[in-house]
Amino acid sequence: MNLKKYIKDRISYLIVFFANTFLVILVMHLTLIINKKGFPKENVLYAVLISLALFLFFVAYDYLKNRPFYKYLNKAAGLSKDLDSILSMTEAMTNEQLMYNNILNEIHKSYSDKLSKYEENHKQYIYFINQWVHQMKTPVSVINLLLQDNNMEHYKKTLESISEENEKINRGLEMMLFNARLSQFNLDFKVEKVELTSAIRKVINDNKKSLIRHSIYPKIICEEGITVETDYKWIAFVINQILVNAIKYSKDTPIKEKHITFEIKDEGARIALSIEDQGIGIPKEDRSRVFNAFFTGINGRKTSESTGMGMYLSKRICDELGHGLTLESEEGKGTKFFIIFYKGKNIFNLTRM
C-alpha cells in the first residue's frame, strides 16, 4: 500500500479533522461576537495552519509506523501459495497487527493440522488398498487352480477348499467396505438397544463352517436379555473380527477340545463382553501395538491372511461408539479381548446434547 492509497483509505479522518477545526473556530468567533470583541482573520488562518501541520505530522508518523506492515501485505499478495514465507516476513508493530498475525497463525495451524491428518489417513487408505488387493489375489489364484482339478474323487474336497477361499474373499471385501465407511461414520450409524447374546449367536453362525472345520467349540456364558446401546452392524463387525482372529490363532494348537468363550458381565456402571480363545497368545512385546494400523506382529507374519487392519478398525469403531476395547494375553495360553459398554456414555447421548 503506497501513500496515495493510504490517504484515500483515511479520507474520512481528513473530513472529520476539518469539520472539527471549523466548529472550534466558529465557536470562538461567536463567543467573541457575543462579548463584542473583534476576531482577526489572521488568527483564523493561523489556527487552521497549525491544525493542518499537526494533522499532516500525525498522518506521516502513522504511515511510517505502519509502512513495514504495508510492505508485508504487498509481498504477501504475491506469495499467496507460500504460507510459511508470509508468516515469517514481519513482526507486529501495533496491537491491531498483533491480532492479525495471531489470527493468521491460528488459521495456518488449524489448516496444517487438518492437512496432516488428511494426508496420514489418505496414506493409510492407499496402503490398505494395496494390501487388500494383494491379499485378494491369493484366494482367487487358489480357486482357479482348484477348479482345474477334474478328478471326481477329490470333488467334495475341492468344493470345501473353494468355500474356504471364498470366505477369505468375503472377509476381505467386508473389511474393505467398513474401512471406507469409517471416513463418514456419523452418516452411517444407528444406535439402538442391542441384545448381546443375539449378536454373538449371529456372528458365531456366520463363522460356523470355519469353527466346524477346525473343531473349535464356541461357548456363551451370560444371562439372557442383557442389552446395550450401540450400533448392531458396527459392533457385530468388531465381534466378528475378534472371533476370526481367535479361530486363526487357535486352529493349529495341539489342544484336543478347543473352545472360544464369550462371557457377558454386568458390572454396574458398565457391561463387559469378553471373548477368550485358547490360541498361541500374543508375545509381550506386541501387545501394546495390536491396535495399530497395519501391525501384524510376530504371529501375523506367520500367515499370509493377516493385514494388520482388523483390530485397528475394531478399535476405531469402538472409539467412535464410545465403547472400550482392551486385551489380556499370555503367550502359549491364549488371548482375551474385552469390549466395554459404558452405561450412559456413548455416541447416542452425545448426539442428543
Steps between C-alpha positions, in 0.01 A plus 500: 500500500652835390443847654229592249292191584567552870357858488208385285408239762509772770307772322240482776769604752571810286132595484455460876815704564393801289142484631632498857738791428218702340268441795767606751571820308125567464442460874792733577370754247149496644636538852698808400199651320283448808765672713520779237862433417668483162639179350790557260495291185875437540421301817261278307761429236763440769277248683424314178867479400609373843225235504582397144870469584421282800267289292759450223762412761265241650421351157870481409589341834216246479590409142871453578418292806274269298714503184677167577159337546377640169812371326429164661146503360629589152749211508243263650266573209771370266578194715146370550610137451785513752341535845821434693677790326205732564495421873874562544522830309438760772445570869191672639537874575154567642235306693290487185787342306568263788139383493521459123818290529350288779187429296709415193721266704198323653342454158828367364541261794144371461552458126833317553348264759206413275728455199738274694210290628354473151836403348556235768149354454543504124840334528357226723204457268719457191729258684200299620358485146830367370517240777140401449532460124812289548320284755199450270723374220610195699159334558395579143812324368440202731138470383613499137752223572240294687250531219756357256498171696248280318556192718150413630642317802617832634184686400362545853836600640542749215167662575589528868829668411320740264254582776785575741671730250173676429459565872836676495390711204174586673682607818739709296218671314311563824808654662549719195141628517514575872830681459346719229191574713708605801601825329136613527399312811253768618290441187487122533397396847179428689520462876240270655461250782680183392474165677859379517424127497305544177788685336752239619291210368469673161879540476557139607251379240677703229826320589359153572671334201839623609432398863389150395792461258753569776308323779458811712198522729350839591359543850278785624486582872249771588151581617238528229359842418805718573480794263736786416462822302710465186484460124425136415683495167820662627524304826431173313798583278721546808387171658549325166856631465590375846342159429677467163834576666422253779435226243810592299734480797329201670455255212853359509540466877543141631205524740256218429179686582538871425254761620431868436311641796267800489415636844282801585518664842287785633744694718264777606633807320594295198438173317807299398503248216810278505603271215766247601681248283750221572736600222869573478470831688667832423868561583553760772682741267207501254208554738522880514494523120215263416264792420750684277422519129676235287669343802509121455754409768696178536188283472357688205815457294456123523187518282428673170143567615597778741470862380539670838174692445235292676576605857591854392154543346338337804671747734397797285140379491488458878648847548235649268222320688635599842590140596826367639711227340788338690677166515686260727725230365754242606725347241425133451171511695265729311359851467202673657341810346265726696234725343381746766155661468482800734146565621389853415819577306481439129455681172120488529508726804759729340280561195205604722696769689 
